[in-house]
Amino acid sequence: MPTPSMTDVFQRPSDSEATILGYVLRNNGTIQPEIARDCGLSQQTVSRLVNELVDRGALVLGGRKVNGRRGQPSLSIAINPHHAYSLGVALMTDAMSVLLMDFAGNVVDYDYIAMPAMTRRAVFARLGEVRDRFLEATPAARERLTGVGIGISGYCLDGKSRYNPPRSLDDWAMVPIEELFSDALGLPAWVENDANAAAIGESFLGAGRDHADFVYVFMAAGLGGGVVIDHRLMRGKHGNGGELGLILPWRLFQLPTLETLLQSVRKAGIELDGISHMLSQFDPDWPGVAEWIEQSRDPLSLIASAIAALLDPDVIVLGGRIPRVLAEMVIPTIELFDDARRHEPRPLPRVMLSQTRVDACAIGAAMLPLEQRFYASML
């Protein structure tokens, strides 16, 4: 169970404080008038709450920022990165990645571990080693580690923490994942589908800083997604909102996944051990890559067009484990279907590259404890 030093060191923010924290995270260097305007709070309330959050160490004041009004410029406001830390764990079919994040969403430390077997015993043994190494390198995080977030491939069974993942993750199927991680690490734990986790990270630290409404297309061994509306993840009744791969009639289309990419380049003569090996060595000029892009065009266009028609988001974000150079090649091939009525067609979302770096799922997983404990999920 969590130790008192890990759970009691923080004062849980009120709803209005959490709204301010979430706004400042997305708009680093903002000022009080901007917070009041965009968060629907009075200037007096914002002033009082910002001062309290500064006193508690969650926010810091910076230099003065001109805001176009008369009088002295306002002090800029930023997240104090050292206020809290979190761990993010991405459980993949062939690997695990672990990330230490600070309160401002910065990646403090990171490790990627290829795993021959993704059993609970193997994962927790390696995870304990990585956590200890992270905390030794960043001693300040030891007493201010607020929790661990887990992203896992598969769909949720109970709307909480039981998942049905791919066969290679059999040891994690239909078990209380949050409870297992909390017991193993002595920390509060939160779990999400890998695509939903990545969408949360993108909402706070990536495209969500400029776009309140977007759909995240998560490409890994499988194909998933996350829907964010008004900065809030739409989890759905059972926690399975955004299962984009299920839009495709599988008998008619090849799924645009890294597994089918691996099959394509292997068929063309490239010898690779698996997805992790392929990603570490990836060359966009490999034979089989162009063929995979061509085969992915229609299914991705169908998915993107369905997203545009059903949800009308600002943007569609392509991310996950797909190499950035490959994503940049894929995006121009995606066509959003439109009837082109008259000479003013309906507005369509732009397809863009994920703005988070390092590891989309691990970043989103590390955001889970911070989101749950400190940051509002909508403005």
C-alpha positions as CSV (number, residue, x, y, z in Angstrom):
1,M,0.0,0.0,0.0
2,P,1.1,3.6,-0.5
3,T,3.2,5.1,2.3
4,P,2.0,8.3,4.0
5,S,5.0,10.2,2.7
6,M,3.9,9.5,-0.9
7,T,0.2,10.2,-0.4
8,D,-0.1,12.9,2.2
9,V,2.6,15.4,1.1
10,F,0.2,16.9,-1.4
11,Q,-3.0,18.9,-0.8
12,R,-5.7,18.0,-3.2
13,P,-6.7,21.0,-5.2
14,S,-10.3,22.2,-5.4
15,D,-12.1,22.1,-8.7
16,S,-11.3,25.7,-9.5
17,E,-7.7,25.2,-8.5
18,A,-7.5,22.1,-10.7
19,T,-9.0,24.1,-13.6
20,I,-6.3,26.7,-13.1
21,L,-3.5,24.2,-12.9
22,G,-4.7,22.4,-16.1
23,Y,-4.9,25.8,-17.9
24,V,-1.4,26.8,-16.9
25,L,0.0,23.5,-17.9
26,R,-1.3,23.9,-21.4
27,N,-0.5,27.7,-21.5
28,N,2.8,28.0,-19.7
29,G,3.7,31.6,-19.0
30,T,0.1,32.8,-19.0
31,I,-1.2,35.7,-16.8
32,Q,-4.1,36.1,-14.5
33,P,-6.4,38.0,-16.9
34,E,-6.0,35.2,-19.4
35,I,-6.9,32.6,-16.8
36,A,-10.0,34.6,-15.7
37,R,-11.1,35.1,-19.3
38,D,-10.7,31.5,-20.5
39,C,-11.7,29.6,-17.4
40,G,-14.8,31.5,-16.5
41,L,-13.6,32.6,-13.1
42,S,-13.6,36.1,-11.6
43,Q,-10.4,38.1,-11.5
44,Q,-10.6,38.1,-7.7
45,T,-11.0,34.4,-7.5
46,V,-8.1,33.8,-9.8
47,S,-5.8,36.1,-7.9
48,R,-6.6,34.4,-4.6
49,L,-6.3,30.8,-5.9
50,V,-3.1,31.6,-7.8
51,N,-1.5,33.0,-4.7
52,E,-2.5,29.9,-2.7
53,L,-1.1,27.6,-5.3
54,V,2.1,29.6,-5.4
55,D,2.3,29.3,-1.6
56,R,1.8,25.5,-1.8
57,G,4.6,25.2,-4.4
58,A,2.4,24.1,-7.3
59,L,2.9,27.3,-9.3
60,V,5.7,29.8,-9.7
61,L,5.7,33.4,-10.8
62,G,8.0,34.7,-13.5
63,G,8.7,37.9,-15.3
64,R,6.1,40.5,-16.2
65,K,4.1,40.1,-19.4
66,V,2.5,42.9,-21.3
67,N,-1.2,42.2,-21.8
68,G,-2.4,45.3,-23.8
69,R,-4.0,47.0,-20.8
70,R,-3.0,50.1,-18.9
71,G,-1.0,49.8,-15.8
72,Q,1.8,47.5,-14.7
73,P,2.2,44.3,-16.8
74,S,1.1,41.1,-15.1
75,L,3.4,38.5,-13.7
76,S,3.6,35.4,-15.8
77,I,2.6,32.1,-14.2
78,A,4.1,28.7,-14.7
79,I,3.9,25.2,-13.3
80,N,6.6,24.4,-10.7
81,P,8.2,21.2,-12.2
82,H,9.5,20.0,-8.9
83,H,6.2,20.0,-7.1
84,A,5.4,16.4,-8.0
85,Y,6.6,13.5,-10.1
86,S,4.9,10.5,-11.6
87,L,5.9,7.2,-13.3
88,G,4.5,6.1,-16.6
89,V,4.6,2.5,-17.8
90,A,3.7,1.3,-21.3
91,L,3.0,-2.4,-21.6
92,M,3.5,-3.5,-25.2
93,T,3.3,-6.9,-26.9
94,D,7.1,-7.2,-27.0
95,A,8.5,-4.5,-24.7
96,M,8.0,-2.2,-21.8
97,S,8.9,1.5,-21.5
98,V,9.1,3.4,-18.3
99,L,9.2,7.1,-17.8
100,L,9.7,9.6,-14.9
101,M,7.8,12.8,-15.5
102,D,7.8,16.0,-13.4
103,F,4.8,18.2,-12.6
104,A,5.3,20.4,-15.7
105,G,5.2,17.3,-18.0
106,N,8.9,17.2,-18.7
107,V,10.5,13.8,-19.2
108,V,13.1,13.5,-16.4
109,D,14.2,9.9,-17.2
110,Y,13.2,7.2,-19.6
111,D,14.0,3.5,-20.4
112,Y,12.9,1.1,-23.1
113,I,13.2,-2.6,-22.4
114,A,12.7,-5.3,-25.0
115,M,11.0,-8.2,-23.2
116,P,11.2,-11.8,-24.4
117,A,8.2,-12.6,-22.2
118,M,5.7,-10.0,-20.8
119,T,4.9,-11.9,-17.6
120,R,4.0,-10.2,-14.4
121,R,7.1,-11.6,-12.7
122,A,9.4,-10.3,-15.4
123,V,7.8,-6.9,-15.7
124,F,7.8,-6.1,-12.0
125,A,11.4,-7.3,-11.6
126,R,12.6,-5.0,-14.3
127,L,10.2,-2.2,-13.3
128,G,11.6,-2.2,-9.7
129,E,15.1,-1.9,-11.0
130,V,14.2,1.0,-13.3
131,R,12.3,2.9,-10.6
132,D,15.2,2.6,-8.2
133,R,17.6,3.9,-10.8
134,F,15.4,6.8,-11.7
135,L,15.0,7.8,-8.0
136,E,18.7,7.5,-7.4
137,A,19.4,9.9,-10.3
138,T,16.6,12.3,-9.2
139,P,16.5,12.2,-5.4
140,A,13.9,15.0,-5.3
141,A,11.3,12.6,-6.8
142,R,11.6,10.1,-4.0
143,E,9.3,11.8,-1.6
144,R,7.2,13.6,-4.2
145,L,6.2,10.6,-6.4
146,T,2.5,10.9,-6.7
147,G,1.6,7.6,-8.5
148,V,2.1,5.4,-11.5
149,G,0.1,5.3,-14.7
150,I,-0.1,2.3,-17.0
151,G,-1.0,2.1,-20.6
152,I,-1.8,-1.3,-22.1
153,S,-3.0,-2.6,-25.4
154,G,-6.5,-4.1,-25.4
155,Y,-10.0,-3.2,-24.5
156,C,-11.4,-2.6,-21.0
157,L,-13.8,-5.1,-19.5
158,D,-15.2,-3.3,-16.5
159,G,-14.7,0.4,-17.1
160,K,-12.0,0.3,-14.5
161,S,-8.8,-1.8,-14.5
162,R,-9.5,-5.2,-16.1
163,Y,-8.4,-5.5,-19.7
164,N,-8.5,-8.1,-22.5
165,P,-5.1,-7.5,-24.2
166,P,-3.4,-9.4,-27.1
167,R,-2.2,-13.0,-26.6
168,S,1.4,-11.9,-25.9
169,L,0.0,-10.1,-22.8
170,D,-1.9,-13.1,-21.4
171,D,-0.5,-12.6,-17.9
172,W,-2.3,-9.2,-17.7
173,A,-5.7,-10.4,-19.1
174,M,-8.8,-10.0,-16.9
175,V,-6.8,-9.1,-13.7
176,P,-7.1,-5.9,-11.6
177,I,-4.0,-4.1,-13.1
178,E,-4.2,-1.1,-10.9
179,E,-4.2,-3.2,-7.7
180,L,-1.3,-5.3,-9.0
181,F,0.9,-2.2,-9.7
182,S,-0.1,-0.5,-6.5
183,D,0.9,-3.5,-4.4
184,A,4.1,-4.0,-6.3
185,L,5.3,-0.3,-6.2
186,G,3.6,1.0,-3.1
187,L,2.0,3.8,-5.1
188,P,-1.5,4.7,-6.3
189,A,-2.0,3.4,-9.8
190,W,-4.2,4.2,-12.7
191,V,-4.5,2.2,-16.0
192,E,-5.8,3.2,-19.4
193,N,-5.9,1.6,-22.9
194,D,-2.6,2.6,-24.6
195,A,-4.4,4.8,-27.2
196,N,-6.5,6.6,-24.6
197,A,-3.4,7.2,-22.4
198,A,-1.6,8.7,-25.4
199,A,-4.5,10.9,-26.2
200,I,-4.4,12.3,-22.6
201,G,-0.8,13.0,-22.9
202,E,-1.4,14.7,-26.3
203,S,-4.2,16.8,-24.7
204,F,-2.0,18.3,-22.0
205,L,1.4,18.3,-23.7
206,G,0.9,18.2,-27.4
207,A,-1.8,19.1,-29.9
208,G,-4.3,19.8,-27.1
209,R,-2.5,23.0,-26.3
210,D,-3.9,24.5,-29.5
211,H,-6.9,22.2,-30.2
212,A,-9.6,21.5,-27.7
213,D,-11.2,18.8,-29.9
214,F,-9.2,16.1,-31.6
215,V,-9.0,12.4,-32.3
216,Y,-5.8,10.5,-31.7
217,V,-5.0,7.7,-34.1
218,F,-2.7,5.3,-32.3
219,M,-0.6,3.1,-34.5
220,A,1.3,0.2,-32.9
221,A,1.0,-3.6,-33.1
222,G,-2.7,-2.9,-33.4
223,L,-4.7,0.2,-34.3
224,G,-6.6,2.2,-31.7
225,G,-7.5,5.8,-30.9
226,G,-8.7,8.3,-28.3
227,V,-11.4,11.0,-28.6
228,V,-10.8,14.3,-26.9
229,I,-13.7,16.8,-26.8
230,D,-13.3,20.1,-24.9
231,H,-10.0,18.9,-23.5
232,R,-11.7,15.9,-22.0
233,L,-11.1,12.3,-23.0
234,M,-14.3,10.5,-24.0
235,R,-13.9,7.1,-22.4
236,G,-17.3,5.8,-23.2
237,K,-19.6,3.6,-21.1
238,H,-17.0,0.8,-20.7
239,G,-13.8,2.7,-21.2
240,N,-13.4,1.7,-24.8
241,G,-14.2,4.9,-26.7
242,G,-12.0,5.5,-29.8
243,E,-11.5,1.8,-30.9
244,L,-10.9,3.0,-34.4
245,G,-9.5,-0.3,-35.7
246,L,-13.0,-1.8,-35.3
247,I,-14.4,0.7,-37.9
248,L,-12.7,-1.4,-40.7
249,P,-14.4,-4.5,-42.1
250,W,-11.3,-6.7,-41.5
251,R,-12.2,-9.1,-44.4
252,L,-12.0,-6.2,-46.9
253,F,-9.0,-4.2,-45.6
254,Q,-5.5,-4.9,-44.3
255,L,-5.2,-3.2,-41.0
256,P,-2.7,-0.3,-41.1
257,T,-0.5,-1.4,-38.2
258,L,3.1,-1.9,-37.4
259,E,2.5,-5.7,-37.4
260,T,1.4,-5.5,-41.0
261,L,4.3,-3.2,-41.8
262,L,6.6,-5.8,-40.3
263,Q,5.1,-8.5,-42.4
264,S,5.4,-6.4,-45.6
265,V,9.2,-5.6,-45.1
266,R,9.9,-9.2,-44.1
267,K,8.2,-10.4,-47.2
268,A,10.4,-8.1,-49.2
269,G,13.5,-9.7,-47.7
270,I,14.3,-7.6,-44.7
271,E,15.2,-9.8,-41.7
272,L,13.8,-8.5,-38.4
273,D,13.2,-10.1,-35.1
274,G,10.0,-8.2,-34.3
275,I,8.4,-4.7,-34.1
276,S,10.9,-3.4,-31.5
277,H,13.8,-4.5,-33.8
278,M,12.1,-2.9,-36.8
279,L,11.6,0.4,-35.1
280,S,15.2,0.6,-33.8
281,Q,16.5,0.0,-37.3
282,F,13.8,1.6,-39.4
283,D,14.7,2.8,-42.9
284,P,11.9,4.4,-45.0
285,D,13.7,3.2,-48.1
286,W,13.3,-0.5,-47.2
287,P,11.5,-2.6,-49.8
288,G,8.0,-3.2,-48.6
289,V,7.5,0.2,-47.0
290,A,6.0,1.9,-50.1
291,E,3.7,-1.1,-50.7
292,W,2.5,-0.9,-47.1
293,I,1.8,2.9,-47.4
294,E,-0.2,2.2,-50.5
295,Q,-2.2,-0.5,-48.8
296,S,-2.8,1.7,-45.8
297,R,-4.1,4.6,-47.8
298,D,-7.7,3.4,-48.2
299,P,-8.3,2.1,-44.7
300,L,-6.8,5.2,-43.1
301,S,-8.9,7.4,-45.4
302,L,-12.0,5.5,-44.4
303,I,-11.2,5.9,-40.7
304,A,-10.3,9.6,-41.0
305,S,-13.5,10.3,-43.0
306,A,-15.6,8.5,-40.4
307,I,-14.0,10.6,-37.7
308,A,-14.6,13.8,-39.6
309,A,-18.3,12.9,-40.3
310,L,-19.1,11.7,-36.8
311,L,-17.2,14.0,-34.6
312,D,-16.1,17.0,-36.6
313,P,-12.9,17.6,-34.6
314,D,-10.4,20.4,-35.0
315,V,-7.6,18.0,-36.1
316,I,-6.9,14.3,-36.4
317,V,-3.5,13.4,-34.8
318,L,-1.5,10.4,-36.0
319,G,0.9,9.0,-33.4
320,G,1.6,5.9,-31.3
321,R,4.8,3.9,-32.0
322,I,4.9,4.8,-35.7
323,P,8.2,6.4,-36.7
324,R,7.9,10.1,-37.3
325,V,9.5,9.8,-40.8
326,L,6.9,7.2,-41.7
327,A,4.0,9.2,-40.3
328,E,5.1,12.1,-42.4
329,M,5.0,9.9,-45.5
330,V,1.6,8.5,-44.6
331,I,-0.3,11.7,-43.8
332,P,-0.3,13.2,-47.3
333,T,-1.9,10.0,-48.6
334,I,-5.0,10.2,-46.3
335,E,-8.1,11.5,-48.1
336,L,-11.1,12.9,-46.3
337,F,-14.2,12.1,-48.3
338,D,-16.4,15.0,-49.2
339,D,-19.3,15.6,-51.6
340,A,-17.8,19.0,-52.6
341,R,-21.3,20.5,-52.8
342,R,-21.4,23.9,-54.6
343,H,-18.1,25.8,-54.3
344,E,-17.9,26.0,-50.5
345,P,-17.3,22.5,-49.1
346,R,-17.8,21.7,-45.5
347,P,-14.8,22.4,-43.2
348,L,-12.7,19.3,-42.6
349,P,-10.1,18.5,-39.9
350,R,-6.5,18.6,-40.7
351,V,-4.4,15.4,-40.2
352,M,-1.3,16.2,-38.2
353,L,1.6,14.5,-36.6
354,S,1.6,13.9,-32.8
355,Q,3.3,16.7,-31.0
356,T,4.6,14.6,-28.1
357,R,8.0,13.0,-28.3
358,V,9.9,10.1,-26.7
359,D,7.1,7.6,-26.2
360,A,3.4,8.5,-26.7
361,C,1.9,5.8,-24.5
362,A,4.4,6.2,-21.6
363,I,4.0,10.0,-21.7
364,G,0.2,9.6,-21.5
365,A,0.5,7.0,-18.8
366,A,2.7,9.3,-16.7
367,M,0.1,12.0,-17.1
368,L,-2.6,9.8,-15.6
369,P,-1.7,10.3,-11.9
370,L,-1.1,14.0,-12.4
371,E,-4.4,14.4,-14.2
372,Q,-6.3,12.4,-11.6
373,R,-4.7,14.2,-8.6
374,F,-4.1,17.7,-9.8
375,Y,-5.2,18.7,-13.3
376,A,-8.8,19.3,-14.5
377,S,-9.6,17.1,-17.5
378,M,-11.6,20.0,-19.0
379,L,-11.6,23.8,-18.7
